[in-house]
Amino acid sequence: MPLPYRRVIQMAAATRDYFPGHHEPSYAQAQGVENIYLNTMFYHGLLDRYVLEWSGPAAFLQRRRMHMKVPIVAGDTAVLDGCVLSTDIADGEGQVEVQVEVKNGAGVVCCPATLWLLLPLTTVP
């Protein structure tokens, strides 16, 4: 996902996150970051969308654990990669644990995450 300057600002404004690091380059640079950077809610939405588009509309996102390690800045790209860690059946539902990495354009892992989904069991005729 390309992240031009305008998109980074729009995402912060859409979530009413007016922390200066998300829209003021001088503030971000004073923090040691080269440019404005994505906010936490962007990562929440990106991760959720990634696993829910993979799993389908009947899936329920039960839990998410993520760690923001390195900021992704305006002008960079967000790249996602994921894999299934485990599957189980309990209480009549499928349970899936998924590991996802959000990387920047250089391939540096910026936000590793683990998400847990509940999936309805389907009956095969």
Rosetta blueprint (number, residue, H / E / L):
1 M L
2 P E
3 L L
4 P L
5 Y H
6 R H
7 R H
8 V H
9 I H
10 Q H
11 M H
12 A H
13 A H
14 A H
15 T L
16 R L
17 D L
18 Y L
19 F L
20 P H
21 G H
22 H H
23 H L
24 E L
25 P H
26 S H
27 Y H
28 A H
29 Q H
30 A H
31 Q L
32 G L
33 V L
34 E L
35 N L
36 I L
37 Y E
38 L L
39 N L
40 T H
41 M H
42 F H
43 Y H
44 H H
45 G H
46 L H
47 L H
48 D H
49 R H
50 Y H
51 V H
52 L H
53 E H
54 W H
55 S H
56 G L
57 P L
58 A L
59 A L
60 F E
61 L E
62 Q E
63 R E
64 R E
65 R E
66 M E
67 H L
68 M L
69 K L
70 V L
71 P L
72 I L
73 V E
74 A L
75 G L
76 D L
77 T E
78 A L
79 V E
80 L E
81 D E
82 G E
83 C E
84 V E
85 L E
86 S E
87 T E
88 D E
89 I E
90 A E
91 D L
92 G L
93 E E
94 G E
95 Q E
96 V E
97 E E
98 V E
99 Q E
100 V E
101 E E
102 V E
103 K E
104 N L
105 G L
106 A L
107 G L
108 V L
109 V E
110 C E
111 C E
112 P E
113 A E
114 T E
115 L E
116 W E
117 L E
118 L E
119 L E
120 P E
121 L L
122 T L
123 T L
124 V L
125 P L
